[in-house]
Amino acid sequence: MKLKNKLGMKERGSVLVIALILVSIAAVVTASSMRGSLMQEKMVSNQSSKSTAFMAAESGAASFSQWVNDPNTVWGSNSWQNIIPTSAEGKVNIGTQGYYWINPSDVVWGPSSVTLKIRGYTKSDTSSSSNGQTILQITMTQPSSSTAAYIGSPGMTAGGNINFTGVGMISGNVRTNADVNITGVGVLSNGTVMAAGSVKSKGFFPTLVTSKVDTMAIPVVTPAFLAKMSSKASVQSCNLNLSGDQGGKIYYCNGDLTLKGSFSNATIVSSGKVTNSGAGLMGGGSRSKESIAVAIVAAGNLTINGLNSDNAVYWTNGNVVQNGLNAQAGAIVAGGSITWNGGYNFNSNGNIIDNDEISTTATSSVSRLTAWQEVLQ
């Protein structure tokens, strides 16, 4: 009897030991499985962060490429810093977590190519620090030069406010880096109105109006462009009273220009401001379907006074002010504000005939990407 009890106790002890061993094995397997799951989750998260950072760097490269291929970009300049971040400020600009920036010291200009590094990051959901990073190094060739200065798509474009104080109609696009103010009654027959600021309107259809849009680069009348036009000018004068077809002549004023007359087929350029006084017709006076035959370029302000009917392109670094009843077919590009006082009728038209100096059509010449690689952190 005692022998049987001893054998039973030994059996129960063996079962207990085996059970403990099995429990230990199960615990080890469970812990290993959990550790593997956590590791896999971390790997997936890291891969996702890496992919977002890589896409951000690619977007930065695309932004720089777009700037290089802008026909108004001066090769070797630093104006790209106006549109691309230059420090790791952590501001998301790709999706909800990605951002990119370019260190100015990482941009190396050559006579016909540029090499740079674009840094892409992924911002953490719970902190301002980044948890993913990619550095792309690219080399791009210089785009072949274009003879015409590109002033953007036809329409009305301004760096400052666009103001309509009278009664009128617009057919075409209106865009500004500031506000659009319509204090009179305005009707937009087609096109859109877009403002980086606000739009205050009495007559425009709300569905065609968009506020708080991104700012844009405004084409600049550069000293290089002025020098080129001065050298090509048929006439150098700051007091012009023109009549009839000018045969494609270029008129240049080194200073402030006073302009009068009814004329067509001419390019008027001033290193200062331009004042057009008195009633007149520029470009033949047709308001919609005819091609544009007059271009007025000013490094300063442009003021149009009196009753005018113009087929013209206005391009200034300053403000454009229209006083009196004015009908225009063409385009307006102003680094400052655009103000229409009195009645107006504006029709967008980008057809510039007999003018090799100014264009509303972008050049087809593009930079060529010769190197693209991911570099070590």
Buried (B, 14 or more C-beta within 10 A) or exposed (E): EEEEEEEEEEEEEEEEEEEEEEEEEEEEEEEEEEEEEEEEEEEEEEEBBBBBBBBBBBBBBEBBBBBBBBBBBEBEEEEBEEBBBBEBEBEEBBEEBBBBBBBEEBBEBEEEBBBBBBBBBBBBEEEEEBBBBBBBBBBBBBBEEBEBBBBBBBBBBBBBBBBBBBBBBBBBBBBBBBBBBBEBBBBBEEBBBBBBBEBBBEBBEEEBBEBEBEBBBBBBBBEEBBEBBBEEBEEEEBEBEBEEEBEBBBBBBBEBBBBBBBBBBBBBBBBBBBBBBBEBBBBBBBBEEBBBBBBBBBBBBBBBBBBBBBBBBBBBBBBBBBBBBBBBBBBBBBBBBBBBBBBBBBBBBBBBEBBEBBBBEBBEEBBEEEEEEEEEE
